[in-house]
């Protein structure tokens, strides 16, 4: 992979050739929201390639800034990089799981966007958390001492270490992690990765480990501790923050997740499998002050994470997961091949009160097209309560998506690939609308 270069605004500009075209069959399958294993594998490969590009871009920028960084910062980064390389040699899939975890992407974006000086040095420190998490998953033997100015060390996809003294010695061996603080307090965390729900702590609470909860039926976790899980400005107009443990309600999320996936599997097995493959984390959001329907979001720098308030029932969660999975798919695809050009036009859509730019129209139309497909299946094969709900929502959403597709078809802000993508979306929408009116 050719290292990237950091542009003047902190964005990443690939240094080598532009990404190759997406095969026509893959692009058409994506546009039609088809949940195919080959498409899922292509998206996961594209996500990993992007992460490697960002990681190498960070290394390029570090090399350029080396002379301005304090010696301790340089040594720490080089040691962390060496540990990451050693972990990769020991178990490449384990390291890939950490690099591709959503909050790793959020950290990389923040570090690369940081201005030179103390902010960039602080961003570089995040490599230590990634390297330790990777080495632990890979079963490497290592010992490292960490200075934790904030008193915490997040290990992506695993959990969060809290150390009141702000300094900890970490010793990994065969997947077991021993943590010792400056006062000699020790925690022993077993397993190939610090997994399993709950918190371990020393008697006086000065040293604690909070592990992530693994949601039932797959590998996705409920991430309620990683500091990068929600952008600093919060989510939505109300700037909702993340729900903090113990208010994240893991038991309710686990039960709702299990029931939602059972419903998806019974209604559309391929879509249920796609959701399990692409959703790596669920990030609980704090409740809204005024109530209302649950808010959900996907952060572009962290695809694979569903940020959401707890839905009221399994049907709402099943729909929310399909909706946000398609935001992830489109975010990854747009890194492979741009679908739109910068532009300033705003357009009304049926599912939002505020006017949306062309990328927002495309994102919303794509997610709602996937829901139309899901509701079409639910209208004929689901239990009565969801059949009635799906029938109502299908009819209301069908016209909204048609109007959005008309806006996109007339836009001059789409790239040629974007126009082709919208054309395939339109053909799928027409098929769904036709089948809805076909005689029974």
C-alpha positions as CSV (number, residue, x, y, z in Angstrom):
1,X,0.0,0.0,0.0
2,X,1.4,3.4,-1.0
3,X,1.6,5.7,2.0
4,X,-0.8,8.7,1.8
5,X,0.0,12.4,2.3
6,X,-1.8,14.8,4.6
7,X,-3.5,17.7,2.7
8,X,-3.4,21.3,3.9
9,X,-6.8,20.9,5.7
10,X,-5.8,17.7,7.5
11,X,-7.6,15.5,5.0
12,X,-6.0,12.4,3.5
13,X,-4.9,12.5,-0.1
14,X,-3.7,9.1,-1.5
15,X,-0.2,9.5,-2.7
16,X,-0.4,6.8,-5.3
17,X,-2.9,6.1,-8.1
18,X,-6.6,6.6,-7.4
19,X,-8.5,3.5,-6.2
20,X,-9.5,1.2,-9.0
21,X,-13.1,1.1,-10.3
22,X,-15.6,-1.1,-8.4
23,X,-16.6,-4.1,-10.6
24,X,-20.0,-3.3,-12.3
25,X,-21.6,-6.3,-10.7
26,X,-20.5,-5.3,-7.2
27,X,-21.6,-1.7,-7.7
28,X,-25.1,-2.8,-9.0
29,X,-25.5,-5.2,-6.0
30,X,-24.6,-2.5,-3.6
31,X,-26.9,0.0,-5.2
32,X,-29.8,-2.5,-5.0
33,X,-28.9,-3.1,-1.3
34,X,-28.4,-6.8,-2.0
35,X,-26.9,-8.6,1.1
36,X,-24.4,-10.9,-0.7
37,X,-21.5,-12.5,1.1
38,X,-19.1,-11.5,-1.7
39,X,-20.2,-7.9,-1.5
40,X,-19.7,-7.9,2.3
41,X,-16.2,-9.4,1.9
42,X,-15.4,-6.6,-0.6
43,X,-16.5,-3.9,1.8
44,X,-14.5,-5.4,4.6
45,X,-11.4,-5.6,2.4
46,X,-12.0,-1.9,1.3
47,X,-12.3,-0.8,4.9
48,X,-9.1,-2.5,5.9
49,X,-7.3,-1.0,3.0
50,X,-8.5,2.4,4.0
51,X,-7.3,1.9,7.6
52,X,-3.9,0.8,6.4
53,X,-3.7,3.9,4.2
54,X,-4.6,6.1,7.2
55,X,-2.1,4.4,9.5
56,X,0.7,4.8,6.9
57,X,-0.3,8.4,6.5
58,X,0.2,8.9,10.2
59,X,3.7,7.3,9.9
60,X,4.5,9.7,7.1
61,X,3.4,12.7,9.0
62,X,5.3,11.5,12.1
63,X,8.5,11.2,10.0
64,X,8.0,14.7,8.7
65,X,7.4,16.2,12.2
66,X,10.1,14.1,13.9
67,X,12.5,17.0,14.4
68,X,9.8,19.1,16.2
69,X,8.5,16.4,18.5
70,X,9.9,15.8,22.1
71,X,12.3,12.9,22.4
72,X,9.9,11.0,24.7
73,X,7.1,11.3,22.2
74,X,9.3,10.0,19.4
75,X,10.5,7.0,21.5
76,X,7.0,6.1,22.6
77,X,5.6,6.2,19.0
78,X,8.5,4.1,17.7
79,X,8.1,1.5,20.4
80,X,4.4,1.4,19.8
81,X,4.9,0.9,16.1
82,X,7.4,-1.9,16.7
83,X,4.9,-3.6,19.1
84,X,2.2,-3.4,16.5
85,X,4.5,-4.9,13.8
86,X,5.4,-7.7,16.2
87,X,1.8,-8.4,16.9
88,X,1.0,-8.5,13.1
89,X,3.8,-11.0,12.5
90,X,2.3,-13.2,15.3
91,X,-1.3,-13.1,14.3
92,X,-2.3,-10.9,11.4
93,X,-6.1,-11.5,11.7
94,X,-6.1,-10.5,15.3
95,X,-4.3,-7.2,14.5
96,X,-6.7,-6.6,11.6
97,X,-9.6,-6.9,14.0
98,X,-8.2,-4.1,16.1
99,X,-7.2,-1.8,13.2
100,X,-10.7,-2.2,11.6
101,X,-12.6,-1.6,14.8
102,X,-14.7,1.6,14.5
103,X,-13.1,3.7,17.2
104,X,-9.7,3.0,15.7
105,X,-10.9,4.9,12.6
106,X,-12.2,7.7,14.8
107,X,-8.8,8.0,16.6
108,X,-6.9,8.0,13.3
109,X,-9.1,10.7,11.8
110,X,-8.6,12.9,14.9
111,X,-4.9,12.4,15.0
112,X,-4.4,13.2,11.4
113,X,-6.6,16.3,11.6
114,X,-4.7,17.6,14.7
115,X,-2.5,20.7,14.1
116,X,1.3,20.3,14.6
117,X,2.5,20.7,18.1
118,X,1.1,19.3,21.4
119,X,-2.3,18.3,19.7
120,X,-0.5,16.1,17.2
121,X,1.8,14.6,19.9
122,X,-1.3,13.8,21.9
123,X,-2.9,12.1,18.9
124,X,0.2,10.0,18.4
125,X,-0.2,8.6,21.9
126,X,-3.3,6.8,20.7
127,X,-1.1,4.3,18.8
128,X,-0.2,2.8,22.2
129,X,-3.7,1.8,22.9
130,X,-4.1,0.2,19.5
131,X,-0.7,-1.6,19.8
132,X,-1.4,-3.0,23.2
133,X,-4.9,-4.2,22.2
134,X,-3.4,-5.8,19.0
135,X,-0.6,-7.5,20.9
136,X,-3.0,-8.8,23.5
137,X,-5.3,-10.3,20.9
138,X,-2.3,-11.8,19.1
139,X,-1.0,-13.4,22.3
140,X,2.3,-11.6,22.2
141,X,4.6,-11.4,25.2
142,X,5.3,-7.7,26.0
143,X,5.9,-5.3,28.9
144,X,5.3,-1.6,28.6
145,X,4.8,1.3,31.0
146,X,2.2,3.8,30.2
147,X,1.7,7.4,31.4
148,X,-2.0,8.1,31.3
149,X,-2.6,11.9,31.7
150,X,-6.4,11.4,31.7
151,X,-6.1,8.3,34.0
152,X,-7.5,6.0,31.3
153,X,-6.3,3.7,28.6
154,X,-9.0,2.5,26.1
155,X,-8.2,-0.7,24.3
156,X,-10.3,-0.7,21.1
157,X,-12.8,-3.5,21.0
158,X,-11.9,-4.7,24.4
159,X,-12.5,-2.2,27.2
160,X,-11.1,0.6,29.3
161,X,-8.4,0.7,31.9
162,X,-8.7,3.3,34.7
163,X,-5.7,4.1,36.8
164,X,-6.1,6.8,39.5
165,X,-2.3,7.4,39.6
166,X,-2.1,7.9,35.9
167,X,0.8,5.5,35.3
168,X,0.6,1.7,34.8
169,X,2.9,-1.2,33.9
170,X,1.3,-3.6,31.4
171,X,2.6,-7.1,31.0
172,X,1.1,-9.4,28.3
173,X,1.7,-13.1,28.0
174,X,-0.3,-15.6,26.0
175,X,-3.2,-13.3,25.9
176,X,-3.2,-12.6,29.7
177,X,-2.7,-9.0,30.8
178,X,-1.3,-8.0,34.1
179,X,-1.7,-4.4,35.1
180,X,0.3,-2.8,38.0
181,X,0.0,0.8,39.1
182,X,2.6,3.0,40.8
183,X,1.5,1.8,44.2
184,X,1.9,-1.9,43.4
185,X,-1.8,-2.6,43.0
186,X,-2.3,-5.4,40.4
187,X,-5.1,-6.6,38.2
188,X,-4.9,-9.8,36.2
189,X,-7.1,-9.9,33.1
190,X,-7.4,-13.4,31.5
191,X,-8.4,-14.5,28.1
192,X,-7.2,-14.0,24.5
193,X,-8.5,-10.5,24.8
194,X,-10.0,-8.8,27.8
195,X,-13.5,-9.9,27.1
196,X,-16.6,-10.6,29.1
197,X,-19.0,-8.1,30.8
198,X,-18.5,-6.2,33.9
199,X,-15.7,-4.4,35.8
200,X,-12.7,-5.7,37.8
201,X,-11.1,-3.4,40.3
202,X,-8.7,-3.3,43.1
203,X,-10.1,-3.1,46.7
204,X,-9.8,0.7,46.9
205,X,-11.0,1.3,43.4
206,X,-7.8,3.1,42.3
207,X,-7.2,0.6,39.5
208,X,-10.1,-0.8,37.4
209,X,-10.8,-2.6,34.1
210,X,-14.2,-2.2,32.4
211,X,-14.6,-4.9,29.7
212,X,-17.0,-4.5,26.8
213,X,-20.2,-6.5,26.6
214,X,-20.4,-9.0,23.7
215,X,-23.9,-8.9,22.2
216,X,-25.6,-12.3,21.8
217,X,-25.3,-14.3,18.6
218,X,-22.2,-12.8,17.1
219,X,-19.0,-10.7,17.7
220,X,-20.5,-7.2,18.0
221,X,-19.9,-5.5,21.3
222,X,-21.8,-2.8,23.3
223,X,-19.2,-0.1,23.5
224,X,-20.1,2.2,26.4
225,X,-16.5,3.2,27.5
226,X,-14.3,4.1,24.5
227,X,-13.7,7.9,24.5
228,X,-13.7,8.0,20.7
229,X,-17.1,6.3,20.3
230,X,-19.0,9.6,19.9
231,X,-17.7,12.8,18.3
232,X,-16.9,15.7,20.7
233,X,-19.9,17.6,19.5
234,X,-22.4,14.9,20.2
235,X,-25.0,13.4,17.8
236,X,-27.9,15.2,16.1
237,X,-29.3,18.7,16.6
238,X,-29.5,18.0,20.4
239,X,-25.8,17.1,20.5
240,X,-26.6,13.9,22.3
241,X,-23.6,12.4,24.2
242,X,-22.8,8.8,24.7
243,X,-24.6,7.0,27.5
244,X,-22.1,6.3,30.2
245,X,-21.8,3.0,32.2
246,X,-23.8,2.0,34.2
247,X,-26.6,3.9,32.6
248,X,-26.1,2.3,29.2
249,X,-28.4,-0.6,30.2
250,X,-26.5,-3.6,28.7
251,X,-29.1,-6.1,29.8
252,X,-31.8,-4.3,27.9
253,X,-29.6,-3.9,24.8
254,X,-28.6,-7.6,24.8
255,X,-32.3,-8.7,25.0
256,X,-33.4,-6.3,22.3
257,X,-30.5,-7.2,20.1
258,X,-31.2,-11.0,20.4
259,X,-34.9,-10.5,19.6
260,X,-34.2,-8.1,16.7
261,X,-31.8,-10.5,15.1
262,X,-34.2,-13.4,15.5
263,X,-36.9,-11.3,13.8
264,X,-34.5,-10.3,11.0
265,X,-33.3,-13.9,10.5
266,X,-36.9,-15.1,10.2
267,X,-37.8,-12.4,7.8
268,X,-34.7,-12.0,5.6
269,X,-31.9,-14.3,6.6
270,X,-29.3,-12.8,4.2
271,X,-29.9,-9.3,5.6
272,X,-29.6,-10.6,9.2
273,X,-26.2,-12.2,8.2
274,X,-25.0,-9.0,6.6
275,X,-25.8,-7.0,9.7
276,X,-23.9,-9.4,11.9
277,X,-20.9,-9.2,9.5
278,X,-20.8,-5.4,9.2
279,X,-21.9,-4.1,12.6
280,X,-18.8,-4.3,15.0
281,X,-20.2,-2.2,17.8
282,X,-23.3,-0.6,19.2
283,X,-22.8,2.7,21.0
284,X,-25.6,3.6,23.4
285,X,-26.6,7.3,23.3
286,X,-28.1,9.2,26.2
287,X,-31.9,9.7,26.2
288,X,-33.4,12.8,24.7
289,X,-34.8,15.4,27.0
290,X,-38.1,15.5,25.2
291,X,-38.5,11.9,24.3
292,X,-39.6,11.0,20.7
293,X,-38.5,8.2,18.4
294,X,-35.0,6.8,19.0
295,X,-32.1,8.6,17.3
296,X,-29.4,6.7,15.5
297,X,-26.4,7.6,13.5
298,X,-23.3,6.3,11.7
299,X,-20.1,8.4,11.9
300,X,-18.3,8.5,8.6
301,X,-14.8,8.0,10.2
302,X,-16.1,4.9,12.2
303,X,-18.2,2.7,9.9
304,X,-19.4,-0.4,11.5
305,X,-20.5,1.3,14.7
306,X,-24.2,2.0,15.2
307,X,-24.8,4.9,17.5
308,X,-28.3,4.7,18.9
309,X,-30.8,5.3,21.7
310,X,-32.4,2.0,22.8
311,X,-35.4,1.3,20.5
312,X,-38.7,0.5,22.1
313,X,-39.1,-3.0,20.6
314,X,-37.4,-5.6,18.4
315,X,-39.0,-4.3,15.2
316,X,-37.6,-0.8,15.7
317,X,-34.2,-2.2,16.4
318,X,-34.3,-4.5,13.3
319,X,-35.2,-1.5,11.1
320,X,-32.6,0.7,12.7
321,X,-29.8,-1.9,12.2
322,X,-30.7,-2.3,8.5
323,X,-30.8,1.5,8.1
324,X,-27.4,2.2,9.8
325,X,-25.7,-0.8,8.1
326,X,-26.5,0.9,4.8
327,X,-24.9,4.1,6.0
328,X,-21.8,2.0,6.7
329,X,-21.9,0.4,3.3
330,X,-22.2,3.7,1.5
331,X,-19.4,5.3,3.7
332,X,-17.0,2.5,2.8
333,X,-18.0,2.6,-0.9
334,X,-17.4,6.3,-1.2
335,X,-13.8,5.8,0.0
336,X,-13.4,3.3,-2.8
337,X,-14.9,5.5,-5.5
338,X,-16.3,9.0,-5.0
339,X,-20.0,9.2,-5.7
340,X,-20.4,13.0,-5.5
341,X,-18.5,16.2,-6.0
342,X,-18.5,19.2,-3.6
343,X,-21.6,21.4,-4.1
344,X,-23.8,23.7,-2.2
345,X,-27.4,22.8,-3.3
346,X,-30.0,21.8,-0.6
347,X,-33.1,19.7,-1.2
348,X,-36.2,18.7,0.7
349,X,-36.7,15.0,1.5
350,X,-39.7,13.3,3.0
351,X,-38.0,11.9,6.1
352,X,-36.3,15.1,7.3
353,X,-37.6,18.5,8.2
354,X,-34.4,20.3,7.3
355,X,-33.1,20.6,3.7
356,X,-30.3,18.2,2.8
357,X,-27.2,18.5,0.6
358,X,-26.8,15.9,-2.2
359,X,-24.7,13.5,-0.1
360,X,-27.4,13.6,2.6
361,X,-30.1,12.9,0.1
362,X,-28.1,10.0,-1.3
363,X,-27.4,8.5,2.2
364,X,-31.1,8.8,3.2
365,X,-32.5,7.4,0.0
366,X,-30.1,4.5,0.1
367,X,-30.9,3.6,3.7
368,X,-34.7,3.9,3.1
369,X,-34.4,1.8,-0.1
370,X,-33.0,-1.0,2.1
371,X,-35.9,-0.6,4.5
372,X,-38.3,-0.8,1.6
373,X,-36.8,-4.1,0.6
374,X,-37.0,-5.3,4.3
375,X,-40.6,-4.1,4.6
376,X,-41.5,-5.8,1.3
377,X,-40.3,-9.1,2.9
378,X,-42.1,-8.4,6.2
379,X,-45.4,-7.7,4.4
380,X,-45.7,-11.4,3.3
381,X,-43.6,-13.4,5.8
382,X,-43.6,-11.7,9.2
383,X,-45.9,-11.9,12.2
384,X,-49.2,-9.9,12.0
385,X,-48.0,-6.9,14.0
386,X,-45.0,-6.3,11.9
387,X,-46.9,-7.1,8.7
388,X,-49.3,-4.2,9.4
389,X,-46.5,-1.9,10.4
390,X,-44.4,-2.8,7.4
391,X,-47.3,-2.3,5.0
392,X,-48.0,1.2,6.4
393,X,-44.3,2.2,6.3
394,X,-43.7,0.7,2.8
395,X,-46.5,2.8,1.3
396,X,-45.4,6.0,3.0
397,X,-41.7,5.5,2.3
398,X,-42.1,4.4,-1.4
399,X,-43.1,7.9,-2.5
400,X,-40.4,9.6,-0.4
401,X,-37.7,7.5,-1.9
402,X,-39.1,8.1,-5.4
403,X,-38.9,11.9,-4.9
404,X,-35.4,11.7,-3.6
405,X,-34.2,9.6,-6.5
406,X,-35.7,12.2,-8.9
407,X,-33.7,14.9,-7.1
408,X,-30.5,12.8,-7.4
409,X,-31.1,11.9,-11.1
410,X,-31.3,15.6,-11.9
411,X,-28.3,16.6,-9.8
412,X,-25.0,17.7,-11.5
413,X,-23.1,17.0,-8.2
414,X,-22.9,13.2,-8.7
415,X,-19.8,11.7,-10.3
416,X,-20.3,9.3,-13.3
417,X,-20.1,6.4,-10.8
418,X,-22.6,8.1,-8.6
419,X,-25.0,8.5,-11.5
420,X,-24.7,4.8,-12.3
421,X,-25.2,4.0,-8.6
422,X,-28.4,6.0,-8.5
423,X,-29.6,4.5,-11.8
424,X,-29.3,1.0,-10.2
425,X,-31.1,2.3,-7.1
426,X,-33.9,3.5,-9.3
427,X,-34.3,0.2,-11.1
428,X,-34.5,-1.6,-7.7
429,X,-37.0,0.9,-6.4
430,X,-39.2,0.4,-9.5
431,X,-39.1,-3.4,-9.0
432,X,-40.1,-3.0,-5.4
433,X,-42.9,-0.7,-6.3
434,X,-44.1,-3.0,-9.0
435,X,-44.1,-6.0,-6.8
436,X,-46.2,-4.1,-4.3
437,X,-48.9,-3.7,-6.8
438,X,-48.7,-7.1,-8.5
439,X,-51.8,-9.2,-8.2
440,X,-51.7,-11.7,-5.5
